[in-house]
């Protein structure tokens, strides 16, 4: 997954070193617990890191303000 401006999400092999994984200063590493439940997609809104980052990228924040005159 990759989107503008400079965000991408790639799987990192935990057996490789940081250099072998091509990680650099400023990179963010996300860890995810293994869930042993059937039908995890129905229980979890964002079952993996990629789907959560897509949500964050595509979300629209709506603010309702009450203006008193």
N, C-alpha and C positions, 0 to 999 in steps of 0.2 A: 504494500500500500504506500502511496506517495501522493502528496498534494502540496499546493503552494502555501507559503513561500519555500520553506526548507524543512518540511516534516516528512519523515519516512519511517516505516515500521518494518523491521526485518527480524527474522528469527536468528538468534545467536547460539551457536553450538557451545554448550557449557564446557566442553573438553578443550576448547581452544583458548589461547592466551588473549589478552586485550589487543595486542599487536596482531595476532593471527585473525582476530575478528574484525580488524580494521576499525577499532574504536578510537576516538580522538577526544581531546579536551572538549567539554561541553555536551557530550553525548549523554543521553538519559537512558538508563536501563530499567525496564519494567519487569518485575517478577510476577508470576501468576501461580496460585496454588492449584493443585490438581483436585478436581471435584469428582467424587465417586458416587454420583447420583444419576439415575436414569432420567432422561428427558431434561437435561440441564437447560436447554434453550427455553423451556416453558417456565422454569423456576427463576432464571436469571435474565435481567433485561439486557445486559451486555456480557455474554459468556466468555469473551476473550478480549485481550488488549486491543486488537485491531478494530473490533466493532465499537469499543468504547471511544477510541480516538476518532473514528468516523463520526460518531455521535457528537463529540465535542467540536469537530470541524464544521458540521452541518447545522448545529443548533442555532436557534434564533431566540434571543432573550427579549421578552416583552415586559415592559414596565408600565404599570398603570399609575398615573399621578392624579391626585385630586387637587384641582386648583380652585381656591376660594377667592371670590371677587368681592 
